């Protein structure tokens, strides 16, 4: 977020009314769970990139745990639908990518703990 002088002379963040809040987008993504794994897809490390645009567009690059994942059709749609509900989002697009391939090292510590994978 950009910082500038306010009219009173103090510095502070300048809100971009068209820019969706990244924390809110991440929180929305975290509501989506892989049906075979009891951890949300953000903590699993399936989200590779989140691009926020000034016009409210959000572009997400994600992967799946395996190319033959049975949820390959529904997970990207669930992510798109969840992000589209975030205030300030005008359009949400999700692209599946395979490079780099997902592996367990991308999982958060919380996900490892939940799955007892330490």
Legacy VTK file of the C-alpha trace (Angstrom):
# vtk DataFile Version 3.0
C-alpha trace
ASCII
DATASET POLYDATA
POINTS 118 float
0.000 0.000 0.000
1.303 3.434 -0.870
2.031 5.992 1.856
1.631 9.732 1.230
1.161 12.963 3.087
-2.321 13.510 4.433
-3.881 16.999 4.401
-2.922 17.429 8.063
0.722 16.729 7.182
0.921 13.306 8.819
1.876 10.248 6.822
-0.425 7.304 6.522
-1.695 4.668 4.128
-3.738 5.754 1.151
-6.583 3.385 0.408
-7.185 2.422 -3.201
-10.954 2.090 -3.450
-10.738 -0.308 -6.418
-8.015 -2.514 -4.949
-9.392 -5.562 -3.112
-7.838 -6.338 0.260
-5.247 -9.139 -0.052
-5.946 -10.466 3.445
-9.647 -10.727 2.606
-8.831 -12.567 -0.636
-6.560 -15.007 1.235
-9.269 -15.521 3.872
-11.789 -16.298 1.125
-9.414 -18.801 -0.484
-8.866 -20.412 2.918
-12.563 -21.352 3.020
-11.965 -23.854 0.199
-10.918 -27.358 1.233
-9.654 -30.265 -0.799
-12.389 -32.861 -0.187
-9.809 -35.601 0.384
-7.592 -33.620 2.767
-8.987 -31.856 5.867
-6.884 -28.709 5.309
-7.737 -25.616 3.274
-6.013 -25.223 -0.074
-4.131 -22.075 0.967
-2.429 -23.883 3.866
-1.766 -26.844 1.572
0.307 -24.521 -0.608
-1.835 -24.898 -3.711
-1.995 -21.131 -4.323
1.061 -19.952 -6.241
0.125 -16.337 -7.011
-2.543 -13.747 -6.219
-2.529 -10.655 -8.440
-4.714 -7.744 -7.356
-5.546 -5.055 -9.912
-6.690 -1.470 -9.353
-9.926 -2.127 -11.231
-10.917 -4.877 -8.777
-9.816 -7.851 -10.869
-8.116 -10.694 -9.025
-6.062 -13.274 -10.889
-5.023 -16.427 -9.075
-2.579 -19.116 -10.096
-3.071 -22.397 -8.334
-2.084 -25.990 -8.719
-3.434 -29.307 -7.555
-1.764 -32.025 -5.532
-1.670 -34.252 -8.643
-2.606 -33.860 -12.326
-5.247 -36.585 -11.996
-6.829 -34.976 -8.925
-10.529 -35.911 -8.813
-11.355 -32.332 -7.727
-9.634 -30.721 -10.712
-12.876 -29.253 -12.030
-14.518 -28.114 -8.819
-11.642 -26.614 -6.768
-10.813 -23.757 -9.192
-14.520 -22.908 -9.424
-14.844 -22.891 -5.642
-11.831 -20.556 -5.371
-13.237 -18.229 -8.032
-16.662 -18.150 -6.379
-15.199 -17.486 -2.899
-12.934 -14.661 -4.112
-15.696 -13.097 -6.220
-17.662 -12.451 -2.994
-14.878 -10.321 -1.453
-15.644 -6.586 -1.246
-13.988 -4.689 -4.073
-13.548 -7.699 -6.350
-15.062 -7.051 -9.770
-13.823 -10.235 -11.436
-12.011 -13.328 -10.202
-10.069 -15.601 -12.530
-8.284 -18.823 -11.582
-5.658 -20.495 -13.705
-4.309 -23.993 -13.025
-0.536 -24.249 -13.400
1.722 -27.270 -13.090
5.118 -25.606 -12.836
6.557 -25.927 -10.330
4.902 -29.195 -9.400
3.310 -29.229 -5.968
5.033 -31.170 -3.216
4.558 -31.391 0.543
7.272 -28.791 1.211
4.776 -26.098 0.103
2.464 -26.874 3.032
2.325 -24.497 5.992
3.353 -25.645 9.460
-0.331 -25.558 10.466
-1.204 -27.915 7.606
1.631 -30.273 8.528
0.442 -30.286 12.123
-3.169 -30.952 11.136
-2.076 -33.858 8.952
0.534 -35.107 11.434
3.274 -34.799 8.805
6.210 -33.564 10.896
LINES 1 119
118 0 1 2 3 4 5 6 7 8 9 10 11 12 13 14 15 16 17 18 19 20 21 22 23 24 25 26 27 28 29 30 31 32 33 34 35 36 37 38 39 40 41 42 43 44 45 46 47 48 49 50 51 52 53 54 55 56 57 58 59 60 61 62 63 64 65 66 67 68 69 70 71 72 73 74 75 76 77 78 79 80 81 82 83 84 85 86 87 88 89 90 91 92 93 94 95 96 97 98 99 100 101 102 103 104 105 106 107 108 109 110 111 112 113 114 115 116 117
